[in-house]
Amino acid sequence: MSPLAISLVVCALLVAGSAGGVILRRVLPDHHLDSHAKDVVRLGCGLIATISGLVLGLLINSAKTSYETQRDEIKQLTANVILLDQALVRFGAGSRDARLLLRKTVPEVIDRIWNDGVHRNAGGFSAVESGEETFQAVRHLVPHDEDQRFYQALASQTITAMLQTRLILFEQAQAPIPGILLAILVFWLVVLFVGFSLFSPLSPTARAAIVVFAVSASAAIFLILEMYQPFGGLMQIDSAPLRQALPPLG
């Protein structure tokens, strides 16, 4: 399910929890809703609210860190693409084929990264064929002087770093938020919303407030899920800088 669909389901569950509290208040005998029960429920709701707030804060911080890490890795990949091309330019004669292959590889790698980030492939990593060809073209460059040896070594190091970044991005795409953690968090929030309406009749203002609270809580979950999916959705990382990193060859 998409982050938006999950957040809408969570919002509906929270509103339903509040409605369930109204039904329980009408069904339970009065001695089940006395002041002692009210104190126990309020203390319990305070404990659950504290735990839920802590977990939400940790999840938002973790999702933000994951999002920023992958965004920085895309920036590093962009910088390495430019560096590799410049090293091949300075290598001089014999590097044109490698530069042409690099321009073929970059769009295919971009499509693969963004596709893996959205669909979270269950299979193993598979390299782009043109990427393998680019790697081999760089490795088989024949230097004729000290300068060319230096730039070939720099190109080899850079393309190796690009492959490492690509593998890291692949692994990060396979590790979304654990479903059990999300389910427990939603359960805690539903319990809280049941407690909101269990002891007090709901006026129209209170009902509107509960809907706002439900939307706010589900929006926090939506934000977490979106940041854990940085290559799709409303907050996806822009691929344009990477796509436009290399000028066309004349």
Backbone hydrogen bonds, N-H to C=O, Kabsch-Sander energy under -0.5 kcal/mol:
donor,donor_aa,acceptor,acceptor_aa,energy
6,I,2,S,-2.5
7,S,3,P,-2.4
8,L,4,L,-2.2
9,V,5,A,-2.1
10,V,6,I,-2.5
11,C,7,S,-2.4
12,A,8,L,-2.3
13,L,9,V,-2.3
14,L,10,V,-2.3
15,V,11,C,-2.3
16,A,12,A,-2.4
17,G,13,L,-2.3
18,S,14,L,-2.0
19,A,15,V,-2.2
20,G,16,A,-2.6
21,G,17,G,-1.8
22,V,18,S,-1.6
23,I,19,A,-2.1
24,L,20,G,-2.6
25,R,21,G,-2.1
26,R,22,V,-1.4
27,V,23,I,-1.8
28,L,24,L,-2.9
32,H,29,P,-1.4
33,L,30,D,-1.8
34,D,31,H,-0.6
38,K,34,D,-2.2
39,D,35,S,-2.3
40,V,36,H,-2.2
41,V,37,A,-2.7
42,R,38,K,-2.4
43,L,39,D,-2.4
44,G,40,V,-2.6
45,C,41,V,-2.9
46,G,42,R,-2.2
47,L,43,L,-2.1
48,I,44,G,-2.6
49,A,45,C,-2.8
50,T,46,G,-2.0
51,I,47,L,-2.4
52,S,48,I,-3.1
53,G,49,A,-2.5
54,L,50,T,-2.2
55,V,51,I,-2.7
56,L,52,S,-2.9
57,G,53,G,-2.3
58,L,54,L,-2.6
59,L,55,V,-2.7
60,I,56,L,-2.5
61,N,57,G,-2.3
62,S,58,L,-2.7
63,A,59,L,-2.9
64,K,60,I,-2.5
65,T,61,N,-2.3
66,S,62,S,-2.5
67,Y,63,A,-2.6
68,E,64,K,-2.7
69,T,65,T,-2.4
70,Q,66,S,-2.2
71,R,67,Y,-2.3
72,D,68,E,-2.5
73,E,69,T,-2.0
74,I,70,Q,-1.9
75,K,71,R,-1.9
76,Q,72,D,-2.5
77,L,73,E,-2.5
78,T,74,I,-2.4
79,A,75,K,-2.4
80,N,76,Q,-2.4
81,V,77,L,-2.1
82,I,78,T,-2.0
83,L,79,A,-2.6
84,L,80,N,-2.9
85,D,81,V,-2.2
86,Q,82,I,-2.4
87,A,83,L,-2.5
88,L,84,L,-2.2
89,V,85,D,-2.2
90,R,86,Q,-2.3
91,F,87,A,-1.4
92,G,88,L,-1.3
95,S,92,G,-1.6
99,R,95,S,-2.1
100,L,96,R,-2.5
101,L,97,D,-2.4
102,L,98,A,-2.1
103,R,99,R,-1.8
104,K,100,L,-1.3
105,T,101,L,-2.3
106,V,102,L,-2.3
108,E,104,K,-0.8
109,V,105,T,-2.8
110,I,106,V,-2.5
111,D,107,P,-2.4
112,R,108,E,-2.1
113,I,109,V,-2.8
114,W,110,I,-2.6
115,N,111,D,-2.0
116,D,112,R,-2.8
117,G,113,I,-2.3
118,V,114,W,-1.2
119,H,115,N,-2.8
120,R,116,D,-2.0
132,E,128,V,-1.8
133,E,129,E,-1.9
134,T,130,S,-2.2
135,F,131,G,-2.4
136,Q,132,E,-2.4
137,A,133,E,-2.4
138,V,134,T,-2.3
139,R,135,F,-2.5
140,H,136,Q,-1.9
141,L,138,V,-1.3
149,R,145,D,-2.0
150,F,146,E,-2.2
151,Y,147,D,-2.4
152,Q,148,Q,-2.2
153,A,149,R,-2.2
154,L,150,F,-2.4
155,A,151,Y,-2.3
156,S,152,Q,-2.6
157,Q,153,A,-2.4
158,T,154,L,-2.3
159,I,155,A,-2.6
160,T,156,S,-1.7
161,A,157,Q,-2.1
162,M,158,T,-2.1
163,L,159,I,-1.9
164,Q,160,T,-2.2
165,T,161,A,-2.3
166,R,162,M,-2.3
167,L,163,L,-2.2
168,I,164,Q,-2.2
169,L,165,T,-2.4
170,F,166,R,-1.9
171,E,167,L,-2.3
172,Q,168,I,-2.4
173,A,169,L,-1.6
174,Q,170,F,-0.6
174,Q,171,E,-1.0
175,A,172,Q,-1.2
182,L,178,P,-1.7
183,A,179,G,-2.5
184,I,180,I,-2.3
185,L,181,L,-2.2
186,V,182,L,-2.4
187,F,183,A,-2.2
188,W,184,I,-2.4
189,L,185,L,-2.1
190,V,186,V,-2.4
191,V,187,F,-2.3
192,L,188,W,-2.0
193,F,189,L,-2.1
194,V,190,V,-2.2
195,G,191,V,-2.1
196,F,192,L,-1.4
197,S,193,F,-0.9
197,S,194,V,-0.7
198,L,194,V,-0.6
199,F,195,G,-0.6
203,S,201,P,-0.7
207,R,203,S,-2.6
208,A,204,P,-2.3
209,A,205,T,-2.4
210,I,206,A,-2.3
211,V,207,R,-2.0
212,V,208,A,-2.2
213,F,209,A,-2.7
214,A,210,I,-2.6
215,V,211,V,-2.5
216,S,212,V,-2.4
217,A,213,F,-2.6
218,S,214,A,-2.4
219,A,215,V,-2.1
220,A,216,S,-1.6
221,I,217,A,-1.6
222,F,218,S,-2.5
223,L,219,A,-2.5
224,I,220,A,-2.0
225,L,221,I,-2.6
226,E,222,F,-2.5
227,M,223,L,-2.1
228,Y,224,I,-1.5
229,Q,226,E,-1.4
232,G,229,Q,-1.3
236,Q,233,G,-0.9
237,I,230,P,-3.7
243,R,239,S,-2.4
244,Q,240,A,-2.4
245,A,242,L,-1.0
